Amino acid sequence: MQNSQIDLVAFGPEHIDGAVALSRAESWPHRREDWMLAQALSAGVVALDADGRVTGTTLVTPYAADCATINMVIVDKTMRGLGLGRTLMERAVALADGRPLRLVATKEGLPLYEKLGFVTTGLIRQHQGEVRPLDRPEGIEKMQAGDLEALKALDREAYGADRSALINALVERGEIAVVRKGETIEAWAAIRPFGRGEVIGPVIAPDAKTACALIAWHASSRPGTFLRVDTGSETGIALWLADIGLAHVGGGVAMRRPAKEDAEQARRKVYALANQALG
């Protein structure tokens, strides 16, 4: 990095307000509470200018020893072209401590990530808006207190990593719907406050029909609420999301380092992300 006036320090709670200002300048929807959740689950680095202003951020969210996501990578517009983005990414890779890495890239960040060895694995579609009136599907219910470990096991099967800390946070902050077959949970979906309204995700299900039913169960009880769903382009639910009123407004590129193909197809699949930062 060429600018000697920049200090790189560990991302702490005291940097949240500066990070919010930085993301708002990029028209990102993240509230202070959204940054607080991401920071609490992560390690990270911030860049501070000579006046102590936050001019760059990156977070690394570890999921046990299985993998880590790199997220919230932002560089102030006035600091671009100085190598700060690459420096922040190199610090993030070091914080991951050898874990396989995942991220969702913006169009602007894609060239840098490719230079750092990340490989495209798919596309993420961001859908949002106010849904049309929906009937509430049958066969879905709110989670019970004893369901938590089953939720974690299904998520681990679908995502390929132990995201227990994230799921604990989602249960604390949001609402979880489950599909139960006898005593066994077959699928589940979370909804929580995020950005301009609420986000539905993760959605963990064995098929697209079940995933859509879980999304509809949450959405049907929130007329007039601004909702967001981030889904992979391969899930096959994008047209249905648009049909119920959640328009496709952009997204990102899913990337991994190293690229890894699953040895076998998991019985369940991630049909919607917690959000693009957390996977």
Secondary structure as the mmCIF struct_conf table of DSSP 4:
data_model
#
loop_
_struct_conf.conf_type_id
_struct_conf.id
_struct_conf.beg_label_comp_id
_struct_conf.beg_label_asym_id
_struct_conf.beg_label_seq_id
_struct_conf.end_label_comp_id
_struct_conf.end_label_asym_id
_struct_conf.end_label_seq_id
TURN_TY1_P TURN_TY1_P1 SER A 4 GLN A 5
STRN STRN1 ASP A 7 ALA A 10
HELX_RH_3T_P HELX_RH_3T_P1 PRO A 13 HIS A 15
HELX_RH_AL_P HELX_RH_AL_P1 ILE A 16 ALA A 25
TURN_TY1_P TURN_TY1_P2 GLU A 26 SER A 27
HELX_RH_AL_P HELX_RH_AL_P2 ARG A 32 ALA A 40
TURN_TY1_P TURN_TY1_P3 LEU A 41 LEU A 41
STRN STRN2 ALA A 43 LEU A 48
TURN_TY1_P TURN_TY1_P4 ALA A 50 ASP A 51
STRN STRN3 VAL A 54 TYR A 63
TURN_TY1_P TURN_TY1_P5 ALA A 64 ASP A 66
STRN STRN4 CYS A 67 VAL A 75
HELX_RH_3T_P HELX_RH_3T_P2 LYS A 77 MET A 79
TURN_TY1_P TURN_TY1_P6 ARG A 80 GLY A 81
BEND BEND1 LEU A 82 GLY A 83
HELX_RH_AL_P HELX_RH_AL_P3 LEU A 84 LEU A 95
TURN_TY1_P TURN_TY1_P7 ALA A 96 GLY A 98
STRN STRN5 LEU A 101 ALA A 105
TURN_TY1_P TURN_TY1_P8 LYS A 107 GLY A 109
HELX_RH_AL_P HELX_RH_AL_P4 LEU A 110 LYS A 115
TURN_TY1_P TURN_TY1_P9 LEU A 116 GLY A 117
STRN STRN6 VAL A 119 GLY A 129
HELX_LH_PP_P HELX_LH_PP_P1 VAL A 131 PRO A 133
HELX_LH_PP_P HELX_LH_PP_P2 ASP A 135 PRO A 137
BEND BEND2 GLU A 138 GLY A 139
STRN STRN7 ILE A 140 LYS A 142
HELX_RH_3T_P HELX_RH_3T_P3 ALA A 145 ASP A 147
HELX_RH_AL_P HELX_RH_AL_P5 LEU A 148 TYR A 159
BEND BEND3 GLY A 160 ALA A 161
HELX_RH_AL_P HELX_RH_AL_P6 SER A 164 ARG A 173
BEND BEND4 GLY A 174 GLY A 174
STRN STRN8 GLU A 175 LYS A 181
TURN_TY1_P TURN_TY1_P10 GLY A 182 GLU A 183
STRN STRN9 THR A 184 PHE A 194
TURN_TY1_P TURN_TY1_P11 GLY A 195 ARG A 196
STRN STRN10 GLY A 197 ALA A 205
BEND BEND5 PRO A 206 ASP A 207
HELX_RH_AL_P HELX_RH_AL_P7 ALA A 208 SER A 220
TURN_TY1_P TURN_TY1_P12 SER A 221 SER A 221
TURN_TY1_P TURN_TY1_P13 PRO A 223 GLY A 224
STRN STRN11 LEU A 227 GLY A 232
TURN_TY1_P TURN_TY1_P14 SER A 233 GLU A 234
BEND BEND6 THR A 235 GLY A 236
HELX_RH_AL_P HELX_RH_AL_P8 ALA A 238 ASP A 243
TURN_TY1_P TURN_TY1_P15 ILE A 244 GLY A 245
STRN STRN12 ALA A 247 ARG A 257
BEND BEND7 PRO A 258 PRO A 258
BEND BEND8 ALA A 263 GLU A 264
BEND BEND9 ARG A 267 ARG A 268
STRN STRN13 LYS A 269 ALA A 272
BEND BEND10 ALA A 274 ALA A 274
TURN_TY1_P TURN_TY1_P16 GLN A 276 LEU A 278
#
